[in-house]
Amino acid sequence: MPEMSQRTVDTVERWLNDPYVDEETKKELRALENDAKELEERFYRDLEFGTGGLRGIIGAGSNRINKYTVGRATQGFARYILETHGNAEGKPSVVIAHDSRHFSPEFALEAALVLAGNGITAKLFPSLRSTPQLSFSVRHLNATGGIVITASHNPPEYNGYKVYNAEGGQLVPHEAEQVISHIQEVDSFAAVKRLSQEQAEAEGLLVWLGEAEDQAFIDTVASVSVNRDLIASKLGEDIKIVYTPLHGTGNVPVRQVLEHIGFKNVYIVPEQEKPDAEFSTVKSPNPEEREAFTLAIKLGEEVGADILIGTDPDADRMGAVVKNSQGEFVVLSGNQSGAIMVHYLLSQLKEAGKMPDNAAVVKTIVTSEMGATIAEHYGATVMNTLTGFKYIGEKMTQFEKTGQYTYLFGYEESYGYLAGNYARDKDAVLASMLICEAAAYYKGQGKTLYDVLQELYEQFGYFMESLESRTLKGKDGIAQIQGIMSNWRSAPPAEIGNIAVERVLDYAEGLDGLPKENVLKYMLADGSWFCLRPSGTEPKIKVYFAVRGQSLEDAQQKMQTLSSLVMTRVDA
């Protein structure tokens, strides 16, 4: 049997003897007393406050997500708020939302009661709400910050805890570092201040949100529509949409906003309509994967749908499925959907004479250049950020303060999009509306979105992207991921398949004014590139590939060669 580290032995003992830890949790730990490997995984470290907060497997332990790790993180966040906003006018407040996962309502309430224990007003949604609505609500209610309980599209055994600043964006590194230092100062559960629900409500420190906040969000999203009158008058009747919320938070807001702007034929996948913490109809509730659309495709074929859309459990990512030239349903990649929406939005603004002179589109360094090329064609400035929508949100806030640029659209290849200035996180409610609006508009011209995509390829080049990832779990997995990055960093290739590597971008050095991050990008002489990046939310290393060909066949051949050669070395 593997030995437990001394840290694990000591921490388990401390949990078992702590009067603040409930008997049910202690019972769960005692049941593992003969499983040294499991206890080591649960206690060898504290659950890391990473890209946007905490994310981990639900269960007892310092390296698990539970009410104690949530309480400790919230105590740290509360101290950060009081330190940075304590002297501001009015009492600080934090908006809290949660998704449909196991223990999401309990963790949301726990966070609220810890904030209340620190004299911070918690404004809590009483049932599941989307992540973008949380981002919007922080701004709309002039709150000091936000918390959302979600693990996005991770497997059912996971949950997470994301933290937002007063702008409605996820914390950027310098803010997160301050919160982390405050969390590390919370050295016992006794140091976590907490009120009972009754006391928090009586003192006005726990406020329940509801219908007014919901309506404000729907109205604001609908206001971003660029062809609302056309949709309401005719186009909304001529298109058939199938939608799956994949058991998550999108069901209500996506349906409401589509109805709000005039879509009449929206069919919901009945088996995936209701919240389900087990996501029992899919392997993964991830709209990036075709398998998640199996039931939507079946319904789409039955009703003769023009477009299928799906949103992940917290409704910040949207995937779309359209018919190809053979009438078969094909899943659009995040880059393809993004390029279509950039083209639709900017072309419509230009046509209407509403395109600002200082228009800006923002994307991440691992997102395709296709959308950038289209945006520049319409006169927009394109900017790159590190991976993570928080960096796009940060740019939006900079634009708002300086007036130097007008933000129009931001997106990531991982199916996250935002148009409009009302939030600082990606919004699948907005993206669902915008891509359905584009589908309806082009249907009015006798085209499918697949036809539009082929036209864009013909005009701007055959861009192709792919993503490979390797899941490496646990303590050993972290070491393996670090080893892969070290290997590529210390011995960069001079060429890949006879194509010279012209430039190596090591973002750990803080390039182009961006924060330092453990990302390597290799630029090849033929315009292709690939990029290695450890995931900030999952035990994975991700490898991104992008090529541009003279034809579809040329792009496919380039992609096959590039990805095969790079992954052979990664796997070695």
C-alpha positions in Angstrom: 0.0 0.0 0.0 1.4 3.5 -0.9 2.5 5.6 2.0 0.8 8.8 2.9 2.8 12.0 3.1 3.2 13.6 6.6 1.1 16.5 5.4 -1.8 14.2 4.6 -1.5 12.4 7.9 -1.5 15.7 9.8 -4.4 17.2 7.8 -6.6 14.2 8.1 -6.0 14.2 11.8 -6.9 17.9 12.0 -10.1 17.4 10.1 -11.2 14.5 12.3 -10.6 16.4 15.5 -12.0 19.8 14.3 -15.3 20.7 16.1 -16.2 22.8 13.1 -16.2 19.7 10.8 -19.6 17.9 10.9 -20.0 14.2 11.8 -21.1 13.2 8.3 -17.8 14.5 6.8 -15.8 12.7 9.5 -17.7 9.5 8.8 -16.7 9.8 5.1 -13.1 10.1 6.0 -13.1 7.3 8.6 -14.5 5.0 5.9 -11.3 5.7 3.9 -8.8 4.9 6.7 -7.5 1.8 4.9 -7.2 3.6 1.5 -4.0 5.5 1.7 -3.9 6.4 -2.0 -7.4 8.0 -1.9 -6.6 9.9 1.3 -3.3 11.1 -0.3 -5.3 12.4 -3.4 -7.8 14.2 -1.1 -5.3 15.8 1.2 -1.8 16.1 -0.4 -2.5 19.8 -1.1 -5.2 22.4 -0.7 -7.6 22.6 -3.7 -5.9 25.2 -5.9 -7.5 28.5 -6.5 -6.8 28.5 -10.3 -7.8 30.2 -13.5 -11.1 31.5 -12.2 -11.4 30.1 -8.7 -11.8 26.6 -7.4 -12.7 23.5 -9.4 -12.5 20.0 -8.1 -14.2 16.7 -7.3 -16.9 16.9 -4.7 -16.1 15.2 -1.4 -14.4 15.5 2.0 -10.7 16.7 1.9 -8.6 19.8 1.5 -8.1 18.9 -2.2 -11.8 18.5 -2.8 -14.7 20.9 -3.2 -17.0 20.9 -0.1 -18.6 23.4 2.2 -15.4 23.8 4.1 -13.2 24.6 1.1 -15.9 26.9 -0.2 -16.2 28.6 3.2 -12.5 29.1 3.4 -12.3 30.5 -0.1 -15.2 32.9 0.7 -13.6 34.1 3.9 -10.5 34.9 1.8 -12.6 36.7 -0.8 -14.4 38.6 1.9 -11.2 39.8 3.4 -10.0 40.9 -0.1 -13.3 42.9 -0.6 -13.1 44.6 2.8 -9.4 45.5 2.2 -10.0 46.9 -1.3 -13.6 48.3 -1.1 -14.0 48.7 2.7 -13.8 52.5 2.5 -16.1 52.9 -0.6 -19.5 54.5 -0.2 -22.2 52.1 0.8 -22.0 48.6 2.1 -20.1 46.1 -0.1 -22.3 43.5 -1.8 -21.7 40.3 -3.8 -24.1 38.6 -6.2 -24.2 34.8 -6.1 -25.6 32.4 -8.7 -25.3 28.6 -9.2 -25.9 25.9 -11.8 -27.6 22.5 -11.8 -24.8 20.4 -10.3 -24.7 18.4 -7.1 -24.5 20.7 -4.0 -24.6 23.9 -6.1 -27.4 25.4 -4.0 -25.8 24.4 -0.8 -22.4 25.8 -1.8 -24.0 29.1 -3.0 -25.8 29.5 0.4 -22.7 28.7 2.3 -20.8 31.4 0.4 -23.6 33.8 1.1 -23.6 33.1 4.9 -19.9 33.5 5.1 -20.1 36.9 3.3 -22.9 37.9 5.7 -20.7 36.9 8.6 -18.2 39.4 7.4 -20.7 42.2 7.1 -21.0 41.9 3.3 -24.5 41.8 1.7 -25.0 38.6 -0.3 -27.5 38.9 -3.1 -28.5 35.4 -4.0 -30.5 33.9 -6.8 -33.0 31.3 -5.3 -32.6 28.8 -8.1 -30.2 28.0 -11.0 -29.1 30.9 -13.2 -26.5 31.2 -15.9 -23.0 32.5 -15.5 -23.5 35.3 -18.0 -26.5 36.5 -16.0 -24.2 36.6 -12.9 -21.7 38.7 -14.8 -24.5 41.1 -16.0 -26.1 41.3 -12.5 -22.8 42.3 -10.8 -22.8 45.3 -13.1 -26.5 45.9 -13.2 -26.8 45.9 -9.3 -23.5 47.9 -8.8 -22.2 45.1 -6.7 -18.6 44.8 -5.4 -18.1 41.3 -6.8 -19.8 38.0 -7.7 -19.6 34.3 -7.1 -21.0 31.5 -9.3 -21.0 27.9 -8.3 -20.4 25.8 -11.4 -17.9 23.4 -13.0 -19.0 24.3 -16.5 -19.0 21.1 -18.6 -16.8 19.0 -16.3 -18.1 15.5 -15.4 -20.9 15.2 -12.8 -18.5 14.4 -9.9 -17.1 18.0 -10.2 -18.2 21.3 -8.9 -16.5 24.7 -8.9 -16.5 28.2 -7.5 -15.7 31.2 -9.7 -15.1 34.7 -8.4 -15.9 38.0 -10.2 -14.7 41.6 -9.7 -16.9 44.8 -9.6 -16.7 45.0 -13.4 -18.4 41.6 -13.7 -15.3 39.9 -15.0 -13.5 36.9 -13.6 -10.5 37.9 -11.5 -7.4 38.6 -13.5 -4.0 37.5 -12.1 -3.1 40.4 -9.9 -6.6 40.3 -8.3 -6.5 36.5 -7.9 -3.1 36.7 -6.3 -4.5 39.0 -3.6 -7.5 36.8 -3.0 -5.2 33.7 -2.8 -3.0 35.4 -0.2 -6.0 36.1 1.9 -7.3 32.5 1.5 -3.9 31.2 2.7 -4.2 33.3 5.8 -7.3 31.4 6.8 -5.5 28.7 8.7 -8.5 27.0 10.4 -12.2 26.6 9.9 -12.7 28.5 13.2 -11.5 31.6 11.3 -14.4 31.4 8.9 -17.0 33.9 10.0 -20.5 32.8 9.3 -24.1 33.8 10.2 -27.1 31.5 10.2 -29.6 32.0 7.4 -32.2 33.4 9.8 -29.8 36.0 11.2 -28.4 37.0 7.8 -31.9 37.6 6.5 -33.0 39.5 9.6 -30.0 41.8 9.4 -30.5 42.4 5.6 -27.2 40.7 4.8 -28.9 38.0 2.7 -31.1 39.4 -0.1 -33.0 37.1 -2.5 -33.0 38.1 -6.2 -35.8 37.2 -8.6 -38.0 38.2 -11.5 -36.9 41.9 -11.9 -33.3 40.9 -12.3 -34.2 38.1 -14.8 -36.2 40.5 -17.0 -33.4 43.1 -17.0 -31.0 40.4 -18.3 -33.3 39.2 -21.1 -34.2 42.7 -22.2 -30.5 43.7 -22.3 -29.4 40.6 -24.3 -32.3 41.1 -26.8 -31.2 44.8 -27.3 -28.0 43.5 -29.0 -30.0 42.1 -31.9 -29.1 43.8 -35.2 -32.1 42.6 -37.2 -34.9 42.5 -34.6 -37.5 44.0 -36.8 -36.8 41.6 -39.6 -37.0 38.6 -37.2 -40.2 39.8 -35.7 -41.9 40.6 -39.0 -41.1 37.6 -41.1 -37.8 35.8 -40.7 -38.7 34.5 -37.2 -41.6 32.5 -38.7 -39.6 30.9 -41.5 -36.9 29.2 -39.5 -37.0 26.1 -37.3 -34.7 25.9 -34.4 -33.9 22.9 -32.1 -32.4 23.8 -28.7 -30.9 21.6 -26.0 -29.8 23.1 -22.6 -28.0 19.8 -21.8 -29.7 19.7 -18.4 -28.3 23.1 -17.4 -29.2 26.7 -16.7 -29.8 27.8 -20.3 -33.4 26.4 -20.7 -35.3 29.4 -19.4 -33.2 32.4 -20.6 -32.4 31.0 -24.1 -36.1 30.3 -24.8 -37.1 33.6 -23.4 -34.7 35.7 -25.5 -35.5 33.8 -28.7 -39.2 34.3 -28.2 -38.5 38.0 -27.2 -37.0 38.9 -30.5 -39.6 37.0 -32.6 -38.6 33.4 -33.2 -41.8 31.3 -33.5 -40.6 27.7 -34.1 -38.2 26.7 -31.3 -38.2 23.0 -30.4 -36.7 21.9 -27.1 -35.1 18.4 -26.7 -37.5 17.0 -24.1 -35.0 14.5 -22.6 -32.5 17.3 -21.9 -34.8 20.1 -20.9 -34.9 19.6 -17.1 -31.9 20.2 -14.8 -30.1 16.9 -14.0 -26.9 16.9 -11.9 -25.9 13.6 -13.5 -26.3 14.8 -17.1 -27.6 11.3 -17.6 -28.4 11.6 -21.4 -24.8 12.5 -22.4 -21.2 11.3 -21.8 -20.3 14.9 -21.3 -22.5 18.0 -21.2 -20.2 19.8 -23.6 -21.5 21.5 -26.8 -18.1 21.2 -28.3 -18.7 17.5 -28.8 -21.0 16.0 -31.5 -22.1 13.2 -29.0 -23.9 15.9 -26.9 -26.1 16.7 -29.9 -27.2 13.1 -30.6 -30.8 13.7 -29.3 -30.9 17.2 -30.8 -30.0 15.8 -34.3 -32.7 13.2 -34.0 -35.3 15.9 -33.2 -33.9 18.1 -35.9 -34.4 15.5 -38.5 -38.0 14.8 -37.3 -39.0 18.5 -37.4 -36.9 19.6 -40.4 -34.8 22.0 -38.4 -32.6 24.6 -40.0 -30.2 25.0 -37.0 -29.6 23.1 -33.7 -28.1 24.9 -30.8 -26.8 23.6 -27.4 -25.5 25.3 -24.3 -23.3 23.9 -21.5 -24.6 23.6 -17.9 -23.8 27.2 -16.9 -24.8 28.6 -20.3 -21.6 30.4 -21.1 -20.6 28.2 -24.1 -22.8 27.6 -27.2 -22.4 25.0 -29.9 -24.3 25.0 -33.2 -25.1 22.3 -35.8 -26.1 23.1 -39.4 -26.9 21.2 -42.5 -24.2 20.7 -45.1 -24.6 20.6 -48.9 -25.8 17.0 -48.6 -28.4 17.9 -46.1 -26.5 16.2 -43.2 -26.1 17.9 -39.8 -22.6 18.9 -39.1 -21.3 20.5 -35.8 -19.6 23.9 -36.3 -16.3 24.4 -34.5 -16.0 27.3 -32.1 -13.8 29.0 -34.6 -16.3 28.5 -37.4 -19.3 29.8 -35.4 -17.2 32.7 -34.3 -16.2 33.6 -37.9 -19.8 33.4 -39.0 -21.0 35.7 -36.2 -18.1 38.2 -36.8 -19.1 38.3 -40.5 -22.8 38.6 -39.8 -22.5 41.3 -37.0 -20.0 43.5 -38.8 -21.5 43.3 -42.2 -24.9 44.2 -40.8 -23.5 47.2 -38.8 -21.6 48.4 -41.9 -24.7 48.0 -44.1 -26.7 50.0 -41.7 -24.1 52.7 -41.4 -23.6 51.9 -37.7 -20.0 50.6 -37.8 -17.9 52.7 -35.4 -14.6 54.1 -36.8 -12.8 52.7 -33.7 -14.5 49.2 -33.8 -12.6 46.4 -32.0 -12.8 42.6 -32.1 -11.0 40.7 -29.3 -9.9 37.1 -29.5 -7.5 34.8 -27.7 -4.0 33.7 -28.8 -5.3 30.1 -29.5 -8.3 31.3 -31.6 -8.3 31.0 -35.4 -7.1 33.9 -37.5 -10.1 33.5 -39.8 -12.4 35.7 -37.7 -9.6 38.3 -37.3 -9.1 38.4 -41.1 -12.9 39.0 -41.6 -13.0 41.6 -38.9 -10.1 43.5 -40.5 -11.8 43.3 -43.8 -14.7 45.3 -42.3 -12.3 47.8 -40.8 -12.2 46.6 -37.2 -9.0 46.5 -35.1 -8.3 43.0 -33.8 -6.6 42.4 -30.5 -5.3 39.1 -28.9 -5.4 38.2 -25.3 -4.3 35.1 -23.3 -6.7 32.2 -23.0 -9.6 33.0 -20.7 -12.5 35.3 -21.3 -11.5 37.3 -18.2 -8.8 38.9 -20.4 -11.3 39.8 -23.1 -13.5 41.3 -20.3 -10.4 43.3 -19.1 -10.0 44.7 -22.6 -13.6 45.7 -22.7 -13.3 47.6 -19.4 -10.1 49.4 -20.7 -12.0 50.4 -23.9 -14.9 51.7 -21.8 -12.6 53.8 -19.6 -10.4 55.3 -22.3 -12.9 55.5 -25.2 -10.0 54.5 -27.5 -12.0 51.6 -29.0 -15.6 50.5 -29.3 -15.9 46.8 -28.4 -18.1 44.9 -30.9 -17.4 41.2 -30.4 -15.1 38.9 -28.4 -14.6 35.2 -28.7 -12.6 32.1 -27.8 -12.2 28.9 -29.9 -13.7 27.0 -26.9 -17.2 28.2 -27.9 -17.4 31.4 -25.8 -18.8 34.6 -27.4 -20.0 38.0 -26.4 -21.3 41.0 -28.3 -22.6 44.0 -26.5 -21.1 45.7 -23.4 -23.5 44.5 -20.7 -21.3 41.7 -19.2 -17.7 40.7 -18.9 -18.0 37.0 -19.5 -18.9 34.8 -22.4 -22.7 34.4 -22.9 -24.3 31.4 -24.6 -27.7 33.1 -24.3 -26.5 36.0 -26.5 -24.6 33.6 -28.8 -27.7 31.4 -29.3 -29.7 34.5 -30.3 -27.0 35.9 -32.6 -26.3 32.7 -34.5 -30.1 31.9 -34.9 -30.6 35.5 -36.2 -27.7 34.9 -38.7 -29.3 31.6 -39.8 -32.7 33.3 -40.3 -31.2 36.3 -42.2 -29.2 34.1 -44.6 -32.1 31.7 -45.0 -34.0 34.7 -46.3 -31.3 34.9 -49.0 -31.6 31.2 -49.8 -28.5 30.2 -47.9 -27.7 27.9 -45.0 -24.9 28.9 -42.5 -22.9 26.1 -44.1 -23.2 27.9 -47.5 -22.1 31.1 -45.8 -19.0 29.4 -44.3 -18.0 28.0 -47.7 -18.3 31.5 -49.2 -16.0 32.9 -46.4 -13.4 30.2 -47.1 -13.5 31.1 -50.8 -13.0 34.8 -49.9 -10.6 34.7 -47.0 -8.8 31.3 -47.3 -9.3 27.8 -46.0 -8.5 28.1 -42.4 -8.5 24.9 -40.3 -8.0 24.3 -36.6 -7.9 21.3 -34.3 -7.3 20.6 -30.7 -5.7 17.6 -29.1 -5.6 17.0 -25.4 -4.2 14.5 -23.0 -5.8 13.9 -19.6 -3.2 13.3 -16.8 -4.9 13.0 -13.5 -3.7 13.4 -9.9 -0.4 14.2 -8.4 1.6 12.2 -11.0 -0.4 13.9 -13.8 0.6 17.4 -12.7 4.3 16.3 -12.8 3.8 14.8 -16.3 2.2 18.0 -17.6 5.1 20.1 -16.2 7.6 17.7 -17.7 6.0 18.1 -21.2 6.1 21.9 -21.0 9.7 21.8 -19.8 10.8 19.5 -22.6 9.3 21.7 -25.3 10.6 24.9 -23.7 14.2 23.6 -23.3 14.4 21.9 -26.7 12.2 23.7 -29.2 12.1 22.1 -32.7 13.9 23.8 -35.6 11.4 22.4 -38.0 8.2 20.3 -38.2 7.9 18.1 -41.3 10.5 20.1 -43.3 8.7 23.4 -42.5 10.9 25.8 -40.5 9.8 27.0 -37.1 10.3 30.7 -37.6 9.4 32.0 -34.1 8.8 30.6 -30.6 6.5 32.6 -28.4 7.0 31.8 -24.7 4.2 33.6 -22.9 5.8 32.7 -19.5 8.1 35.7 -20.3 5.1 38.1 -20.5 4.9 38.9 -24.3 3.1 41.8 -26.0 2.2 43.4 -22.7 0.2 40.3 -21.6 0.5 38.7 -18.1 2.9 35.9 -17.8 1.4 32.5 -18.5 2.7 28.9 -19.0 1.9 28.8 -22.8 4.2 28.0 -25.7 3.3 28.9 -29.3 5.4 27.9 -32.4 5.0 29.9 -35.6 5.9 28.0 -38.8 7.2 29.4 -42.1 4.0 28.5 -44.1 1.7 30.5 -41.7 0.7 27.4 -39.7 1.1 27.4 -35.9 0.7 25.2 -32.9 0.4 25.9 -29.2 0.9 23.9 -25.9 -1.0 25.0 -22.8 -1.9 23.2 -19.6 -5.6 23.6 -18.9 -6.5 25.9 -16.0 -9.6 24.0 -15.1 -9.0 20.3 -15.9 -6.1 17.9 -15.4 -5.1 18.2 -19.1 -2.5 19.5 -21.4 -4.0 21.0 -24.6 -2.3 21.3 -27.9 -3.9 23.7 -30.5 -3.2 23.5 -34.2 -4.0 26.0 -37.0 -3.3 25.9 -40.8 -4.4 27.9 -43.8 -4.7 26.1 -47.2 -5.4 26.9 -50.8 -8.3 24.5 -50.7 -10.1 22.2 -48.2 -7.9 19.3 -49.2 -4.7 21.3 -48.9 -5.7 22.5 -45.4 -6.6 18.9 -44.3 -3.3 17.6 -45.5 -1.3 20.3 -43.7 -3.3 19.7 -40.5 -2.8 15.9 -40.6 1.0 16.3 -41.0 1.4 19.0 -38.4 -0.8 17.4 -35.7 0.7 13.9 -36.2 4.3 15.0 -35.9 3.7 17.2 -32.9 1.6 14.7 -30.9 4.1 11.9 -31.6 6.6 14.0 -29.6 4.1 15.0 -26.9 3.1 11.4 -26.3 6.8 10.3 -26.1 
